[in-house]
């Protein structure tokens, strides 16, 4: 794996060209995003950001995004698989609002630097996690895919790049992400999941007022009707198991494997599974195939 050690121990870079980048302009931009997402967008100050979900009316997660406030505008940073959907979804709900969406996918790209020493790469560093600062015709945001400290420079495609760090390939990037126990939309967080099933409640503001899908989120919270949850796991295997493999407690199926990769640094497989609430207690002896499974992060 290229750049694995550098990513874990110092810093490495990777191009995130496919990620969605949407600028939201207009006097009603905060109101629209507030009504469409699970977070308190209206409380964001210039230079701040947050992580949120976008839901259907049935409460199912259709996208996640980092939302940053930069001056009077908002910048949305989302997965490549949800970029077009999110743009069209927001556009559909612009009726009498003073809101304009600007799709930056063709004009800009994203360069990410992540690792313990990533904040020393020479770019301006936002003061707080999930912060944003303008830089060289674009923006530097303090966000991470791997779960390690990280920065992203969202810059015009014509910008000259010069970075004296190793490049990390996708295998290294994804392995470190699973080592850090950071789930990703489209891999472990899926469009069939409810908010509480992901256990990523940092993406939700529970007292912000109405938004699309809120009724289901509040009903689940009030009734406590969550029967499964996402869990970071470690498996004693030395080769990755098949996605979808059953997780068992004794002879009872308690979940399924969603992702798995062998970690050279840890000497075993790490990944994510969707487990029953009983299995999430950590008191059951779990297995996948012939291998022992434990809750990891």
N, C-alpha and C positions, 0 to 999 in steps of 0.2 A: 504494500500500500504506500503510495507516494505522499510524503509530508505528514505521516501519522505521528511520528515522534515530535516533530516541530510543533504540530498543532497541540499536542498534549502538554509539552514542556515549555514552549515559548510562544510562538505565533506562526500562523500560516495563512495564506490567502486563497480565495476561491471566487470565481466569477459566478454571480447569481443572476444571469441575464434573463432567465425566464420569469422572474418574479413580477407580479403586477405592481404598477406604480401609478396611482391616481391622485391628481391634485383636485381638491374640491374648493371652488371659489364661490363668492356671493354672500350677501348679508344673512341669508337663511341657512348657510352651510352647517353651522353647529346644530341648529334645530333639526334639520333633516337627519344628520348622522346620529344624533341623540335618540331620535324616534325609531331608527332602523337597527341599532346595535344594542348589545347587552351592557354597555358601559356608559358612564356619566361624561359624555363628550363636552357638554356645556361648561363643565368646571375646568377644562383644560386651559392652561395659560400658555402664552407664547414660549416655545422652547421645550414644552412638555409632551409626553406621549403616554400611551397605554395600550394594552392588549385586549381584544374583544372578539366576540362571536357575532355573526349575522345569521338569523334564524328564519325558518318558515313560520307561518301562523300556527303550525302544529308543534313548534318547539324544536324541530330538528335542525342541527347545525349544517349550514350550507357553505360557510367560509369562516376563516379566522383572519384577523388583520392586526397589524400595528397601526395605530392612528396617532399622528404627530401634528401639533399645532405650530405653524410657522407664519408669524405675522397674522394676517387676517384669514389665511388659508389653512386647509388641512391636507396632509399628505397621508395616503393609505398605502401600506406595503403589505401585499398578500401573496399567497402561493400562486404559481403559474397556472395550476389546475383550476383556480377559482377567479382568476383575474377578469376574464371576459364576463363570467356570470355576475360578479360583484358590480362591475361597471353598468351592465344592463339592468340589474336589480335596483340600483340606486336611481338610475335614469328613469325607470318606470314610475317611481314615486315622486318625481319632480313634476308637480302639477302647476300650482300658482306660486311656487317658491322662486326666490332670487338665488338660484344655485346653478353653477356651470361645472361640468366634469371635464377634466383634461387628462386624457390617457397618455402617460409618458413612456409606454413600452417601446415605441418606435424611436423616440428622440433621446431616451436615456437608457443607461444600463446600471448594474449594481455590482460593485466590487466589495467583497467582505473580507475582513481580517479578524480572525478569532484565535483565542489561546490566552494563557495567563499573562503574557506580555503584550497583548494586542493594543492596549491603550497607549503604547509607546511607539506606534508605527509612524508618527510624524504628522498625522492629521489632527485637526482641532477636536477636542474631546468634550462632548456635552457634559454639563455639570453633574447630571444624575442619570441613572439607568432609564432607558426609554426616553432620552432627551434627543433634541435635534438642533443643529446649528447650520446656517448657510455656509457653503464652501465651494469656491471655484466653479461657479455656475450651476451648482447642485446643492446637495445637502449631505452632511454626515449625521447618521443616527446611531444611537448606542443600543444595539439589539443583537441577538445571537440566535443562530440556528442550532449550534452544537450544545448549548447550555454553558459553555465557557464564556468568559468576558469577550465582548466583540464589538466591532464597529462596522458600519456599512456606509460606503460612499456612493450615493445615487447621483450619477454625473452624466453630462452630455456625452453622447457616443464619440464625439470628435475630440474629447479631452485627452491630453497626453498623460499616459500612466507611467509612473516610475516607482516601483516598490521592491525593496531589497529583502524579500522574505521568500521562503519556500512556498511552492504551490501545493495544496492538498487536493488529492483526487476525491471523487465521490465516495469511494469505499472508506477512506479514512474519515471523511466528514461524517458519514452516517454511523460508523462504528463509535466515534467519540460521542456523538449525540446520544446513542443508546447507553454508553457508559455513564453519561451524565443524567440519564433518566428524563430526557426532554422529549415529549411526544410531538408529533408533527401531523398537521391536517392532511388528509388524503392517504396517510399511512396507518396511523393508530387512531386518530380522531376522524370519524367517518360521518357521512351525511345521514346515516340512520341513527346516530347517537343523540341522546338528550344531554343537556348541559351537565347535569349532576353526574351522569355516567362517566364523563371524562375526568372528573375530580380536579378540573382546572378552574377552580372557582375564583381565581384572581382575574379571570376574564369577565366577571359579572358584578354589577353594582345592584344590590338587592333592594335598594330604597330610592331609586332614581326616578320612578314614575313609569308611565306607559311606554312600551316599545313593542315591535312586532315579535310575537312569540312569548311575551312576558306571562300571559295567562297560564301557559303550560309550565313554565319555569316556577312560578309561584305555587301552582297546584302541587307539583312534585315536592317542593320544599315544605309546604304546609302539611302534606300527608306522609312525607317520608317514604314515598313509594319508589325507592331505588333498589333494584334487585341485583345489579351488577355494577362494576366499576373498573376503570382502566388502572393497570398496575405495572410498574417497572419490575422486571424479574431477572433473576440470575439462574442459569441452568448449568448443571455440572458437565454437560457435553463439551466436546472440543471441536465440533463441527455444527454449523447452523442447522436447525431443524426446519421442517417445512411450515410455512405460514398456514394457519388453519388447524394445525395439530391440536389434539385435545389435551387439556390440563385436567388431571384427575386427582381426587382425594379418595384413596381406597379404590373401590369399584365405581365411584360416582363421578360423572363429568361435572367439573365446576367452572370450565372456561375454555377459551381457545387462544392459541398463539397468534398475535398480530404482526410481530416482527422479531427477527433474531439475527444476530451476527456474533461471530467469535471475536473476543477481545484479546489480542496478543498481550497487552499489559496486565490483564487480570487472569488470563489463563483459562477462561471459561466463556460460555455464551451469555450474552446479555440481550434483553429485548423487552417487549411489552406483551401483555395478555389482557383480555377482558375476562374478569373473574367474578364469580358470585360474591355477594356481600359477606357470606360466611367465610369464604376463602380469603377475603381481604383482611380478616382479623389477624392473620399470621399465626394462628394456633393449629392449623391443619397441616398434615404432612402431604405435600403436593408432588406430583410427578408428571413428566411429559415423556411419553414413550418409556424408556427404561431409565430416565435420568431424573435426578432430584431437582426440584424447583423451589426457590425461596423468593420472598419479596425482597427487592433490591434497594431502590431509592425511596 
